Amino acid sequence: MQESLLAALALVLVVEGLLPLFAPRVWRDSFRRLLDLSDGQLRFVGLVAIVLGLLGYGLVSHA
C-alpha cells in the first residue's frame, strides 16, 4: 500500500512538471489567474480536483 502511494505521488510530480517544462508562459499565466481567485473560488477548484481524482481512481481501480 505504501509503495502504491509513493508511486502515485511520484506520478503527480511528473504530471505537475509537464506544463512548466513544455509551456512555461501558459503555466505562469495560469498561476497568475489562480492568485486572483478568492478563497472560496480556490476551495471550489480544490473540491473539483478531489472529486475528479476520486472518480478517476474509482474508474481505474474497478477496470
NUPA-45898 format. One line per field, with one value per residue: chain; x, y, z of N, C-alpha, C in turn; residue number from 1. Coordinates in nm, 4 decimals, padded with zeros to 6 digits, always signed. Layout:
cadena = A_...
n_X = X_...
n_Y = Y_...
n_Z = Z_...
ca_X = X_...
ca_Y = Y_...
ca_Z = Z_...
c_X = X_...
c_Y = Y_...
c_Z = Z_...
num = NUM_...
END
This chain:
cadena = A_A_A_A_A_A_A_A_A_A_A_A_A_A_A_A_A_A_A_A_A_A_A_A_A_A_A_A_A_A_A_A_A_A_A_A_A_A_A_A_A_A_A_A_A_A_A_A_A_A_A_A_A_A_A_A_A_A_A_A_A_A_A
n_X = +00.0825_+00.1888_+00.3928_+00.2439_+00.1182_+00.3394_+00.4293_+00.2127_+00.2239_+00.4699_+00.4072_+00.2233_+00.3955_+00.5396_+00.3376_+00.2622_+00.4917_+00.4977_+00.3626_+00.5014_+00.7470_+00.7063_+00.5403_+00.6005_+00.5115_+00.2309_+00.1817_+00.2713_+00.0941_-00.1487_-00.1041_-00.0907_-00.3560_-00.4806_-00.3920_-00.5463_-00.7966_-01.0622_-01.0708_-01.2862_-01.3344_-01.0944_-01.1128_-01.3281_-01.2152_-01.0229_-01.1946_-01.3264_-01.1056_-01.0405_-01.2750_-01.2769_-01.0361_-01.0943_-01.3049_-01.1683_-00.9818_-01.1579_-01.2620_-01.0306_-00.9455_-01.1493_-01.1482
n_Y = -00.1203_+00.1271_+00.1572_+00.1893_+00.4327_+00.6049_+00.5749_+00.6840_+00.9510_+01.0217_+01.0105_+01.2204_+01.4370_+01.4178_+01.4702_+01.7268_+01.8648_+01.8758_+02.0889_+02.3356_+02.2660_+02.2287_+02.4389_+02.7083_+02.9779_+02.9630_+02.8210_+03.0059_+03.2212_+03.0946_+03.0427_+03.3017_+03.3785_+03.2083_+03.3181_+03.5435_+03.4566_+03.4289_+03.3084_+03.1314_+03.0566_+02.9267_+02.7150_+02.5798_+02.5011_+02.3254_+02.1341_+02.0352_+01.9225_+01.7178_+01.5595_+01.4841_+01.3415_+01.1300_+01.0083_+00.9322_+00.7564_+00.5630_+00.4648_+00.3553_+00.1688_-00.0169_-00.1244
n_Z = +00.0000_+00.0861_-00.1001_-00.3344_-00.2830_-00.2711_-00.5341_-00.6705_-00.5803_-00.6895_-00.9625_-00.9716_-00.9359_-01.1749_-01.3659_-01.2816_-01.3473_-01.6234_-01.7636_-01.6844_-01.7957_-02.0769_-02.1577_-02.0375_-02.0307_-02.0514_-01.8156_-01.6234_-01.6695_-01.6046_-01.3354_-01.2353_-01.2759_-01.0957_-00.8567_-00.8433_-00.7718_-00.5318_-00.1878_-00.1572_-00.4239_-00.4830_-00.3036_-00.4174_-00.6627_-00.5604_-00.4453_-00.6745_-00.8047_-00.6238_-00.6331_-00.9052_-00.9103_-00.7322_-00.8717_-01.1055_-00.9936_-00.8977_-01.1387_-01.2574_-01.0675_-01.0699_-01.3157
ca_X = +00.0000_+00.2746_+00.4622_+00.1483_+00.1002_+00.4597_+00.4290_+00.1114_+00.2785_+00.5744_+00.3402_+00.1679_+00.5059_+00.5688_+00.2299_+00.2713_+00.6077_+00.4870_+00.3240_+00.6118_+00.8551_+00.6753_+00.4693_+00.6178_+00.4313_+00.0935_+00.1819_+00.2837_-00.0326_-00.2493_-00.0743_-00.1319_-00.5025_-00.5161_-00.3666_-00.6527_-00.9210_-01.0912_-01.0535_-01.3973_-01.3135_-00.9837_-01.1654_-01.4099_-01.1206_-00.9689_-01.3000_-01.3448_-00.9884_-01.0533_-01.3835_-01.2298_-00.9344_-01.1602_-01.3755_-01.0660_-00.9303_-01.2621_-01.2676_-00.9101_-00.9342_-01.2543_-01.1386
ca_Y = +00.0000_+00.2444_+00.1693_+00.2436_+00.5732_+00.6758_+00.5744_+00.7805_+01.0848_+01.0448_+01.0401_+01.3555_+01.5299_+01.4128_+01.5403_+01.8685_+01.9241_+01.8790_+02.2203_+02.4312_+02.2246_+02.2444_+02.5645_+02.7900_+03.1004_+02.9239_+02.7863_+03.1302_+03.2943_+03.0207_+03.0627_+03.4391_+03.3795_+03.1423_+03.4123_+03.6433_+03.3968_+03.4422_+03.1835_+03.0420_+03.0030_+02.8307_+02.5948_+02.5094_+02.4369_+02.2106_+02.0334_+01.9744_+01.8379_+01.5989_+01.4760_+01.4241_+01.2419_+01.0125_+00.9410_+00.8671_+00.6409_+00.4608_+00.4033_+00.2765_+00.0546_-00.1142_-00.1654
ca_Z = +00.0000_+00.0943_-00.2281_-00.4314_-00.2513_-00.3148_-00.6810_-00.7131_-00.5556_-00.7889_-01.0891_-00.9593_-00.9626_-01.3184_-01.4367_-01.2446_-01.4111_-01.7692_-01.8149_-01.6783_-01.8846_-02.2183_-02.1855_-01.9170_-02.0355_-02.0189_-01.6739_-01.5472_-01.6817_-01.5277_-01.1941_-01.2033_-01.2661_-00.9702_-00.7478_-00.8419_-00.7236_-00.3890_-00.1132_-00.1909_-00.5583_-00.4738_-00.2375_-00.5158_-00.7550_-00.4879_-00.4333_-00.8069_-00.8298_-00.5400_-00.6864_-01.0305_-00.8756_-00.6767_-00.9814_-01.1884_-00.9184_-00.8970_-01.2718_-01.2812_-00.9750_-01.0987_-01.4565
c_X = +00.0862_+00.3507_+00.3710_+00.1265_+00.2206_+00.4699_+00.3294_+00.1612_+00.3889_+00.5133_+00.2749_+00.2763_+00.5421_+00.4648_+00.2370_+00.3874_+00.5966_+00.4577_+00.4367_+00.7289_+00.8263_+00.6061_+00.4805_+00.5333_+00.2856_+00.0831_+00.1851_+00.1539_-00.1438_-00.2289_-00.1151_-00.2842_-00.5500_-00.4963_-00.4766_-00.7854_-00.9385_-01.0703_-01.1639_-01.3808_-01.2008_-01.0292_-01.2496_-01.3210_-01.0602_-01.0691_-01.3216_-01.2278_-00.9970_-01.1597_-01.3401_-01.1246_-00.9959_-01.2381_-01.2785_-01.0085_-01.0315_-01.2727_-01.1491_-00.9061_-01.0404_-01.2475_-01.0706
c_Y = +00.1255_+00.2655_+00.2280_+00.3919_+00.6553_+00.6822_+00.6766_+00.9233_+01.1195_+01.0793_+01.1775_+01.4581_+01.5332_+01.4933_+01.6904_+01.9378_+01.9390_+02.0190_+02.3229_+02.3948_+02.2596_+02.3755_+02.6584_+02.9173_+03.0717_+02.8920_+02.9119_+03.2102_+03.2258_+03.0422_+03.2036_+03.4481_+03.3121_+03.2358_+03.5166_+03.5882_+03.4211_+03.3069_+03.0832_+02.9787_+02.8999_+02.7010_+02.5128_+02.4366_+02.3133_+02.0986_+01.9605_+01.8808_+01.7086_+01.5051_+01.4077_+01.3173_+01.1150_+00.9356_+00.8669_+00.7444_+00.5264_+00.3892_+00.3113_+00.1534_-00.0522_-00.1653_-00.2989
c_Z = +00.0000_-00.0368_-00.3351_-00.4089_-00.2968_-00.4669_-00.7339_-00.6930_-00.6555_-00.9245_-01.0871_-00.9891_-01.1108_-01.3956_-01.4082_-01.3160_-01.5619_-01.8230_-01.8009_-01.7709_-02.0297_-02.2539_-02.0642_-01.9159_-01.9978_-01.8702_-01.5877_-01.5510_-01.6013_-01.3779_-01.1502_-01.1883_-01.1376_-00.8513_-00.7355_-00.7888_-00.5743_-00.3197_-00.1467_-00.3279_-00.5576_-00.4067_-00.3351_-00.6167_-00.6885_-00.4746_-00.5653_-00.8380_-00.7493_-00.5956_-00.8159_-01.0047_-00.8205_-00.7830_-01.0726_-01.1222_-00.9171_-01.0313_-01.2959_-01.1932_-01.0007_-01.2426_-01.4700
num = 1_2_3_4_5_6_7_8_9_10_11_12_13_14_15_16_17_18_19_20_21_22_23_24_25_26_27_28_29_30_31_32_33_34_35_36_37_38_39_40_41_42_43_44_45_46_47_48_49_50_51_52_53_54_55_56_57_58_59_60_61_62_63
END
